[in-house]
Amino acid sequence: MSRRSVRPPLKRAGVAAGVVMVMMAHAGPVTAAPARVGNVQKAMEELAKAPGVVGVVGGGFVDGKPIGLGSGGSRLLGGKGGRIPAGSRFRIGSQTKQMVATVVLQLVEEGRLGVDDKLGDLLPEVVRKDLVERADEITVRQMLRHTSGIPDWYATKPNPDGSEGEDPSFDVFDFTTNYRPLDLVKWSRDRPRTGEPGEKWFYSNTNYTLLGVIIERLTGHDLAAELHGRLFGPLKMTKTYLPGKPPEGIKGPHGHGYYPDANGRLRDADRFNASIAGAAGGVVSTAHDVSAFQRAFTQGKLLPPELQRVLTDRLPIDSNARAKGRGGCGDDFYITGGTAPGFLTMTFYSEDGRRQLAVSATLSVKDLSGPGQAMGKVVESVFCPSS
């Protein structure tokens, strides 16, 4: 859910990995599948050696068929807990946003709202309770594309010198309070707007917290049910779900991530509060399932072209909003990802949607640059092996 970006270089060309993207690039023309692929298990073992990585799982897919699953490191800190099962679940973080956006646009296709409908009309209480400034001007399209100007409830605490800090503004280790989505929106109210409605791109989790509420109001169902009925079920994402209330977390054996508390002591952040993550980054999935979603989305199977373009049309924004790089074998790969205290997750995918590599690392550091750089090398070792 953090808007930090990391830049993992590939051996023969650079790639920027914005770990909180929802804006996706266009799918390109179909290209031939690679003649050979690298060893996914070996790639995961190498990734697990990166400083700050506790454990890692990942899987590669070509045309929906697995080319390998793997894991490295350990389930718990200090080599404890054994190896993480290669097919285990993990948090996908802000990759959730693309799924939520897809549901919103499916509701648009059904005529249940419009992309230019105003937030204040859809959720009158945000005006009545003064939760969102200028809510009567902000549109669904702007929230989907992060151009609403609504400040981010996740925004980090500033350092003593006034620079951007690393810690979220809320208590990372509050695992029990059940927050309502509009409670999170209220957190953002005293922060300055980031621009005029529709003026410029600025990443804000608040946009998607609000979109989740809109989905529930329009359908009469909770967000978890809508995601399952529209995406997870039809795409046979059988191990994917959205946790609802604390202390619900990740089902089954999985890797635990860690984060330093105010005293610098590493603490297990595995029970990250489900009610905080929600529509902005709460989905739990697997390498298989998140790849299935990304393949279907990229190949245009979930939305009509004119609505898919609401998400994929390029914006005049900085490179942190999306990431694209050339693999060593000359193919473009795009990256979508997510992070929160204790983990970093990325899904690499080809322009034609035929190839995906989903990777999740549990961490013991705040700084994502080391794990991010190591993760960026994985796509080349799997899809563009040198030997």
Order of alpha helices (4+ residues) and beta strands (2+ residues): beta-beta-alpha-beta-beta-beta-alpha-alpha-alpha-alpha-alpha-alpha-alpha-beta-beta-alpha-beta-alpha-alpha-beta-beta-beta-beta-alpha
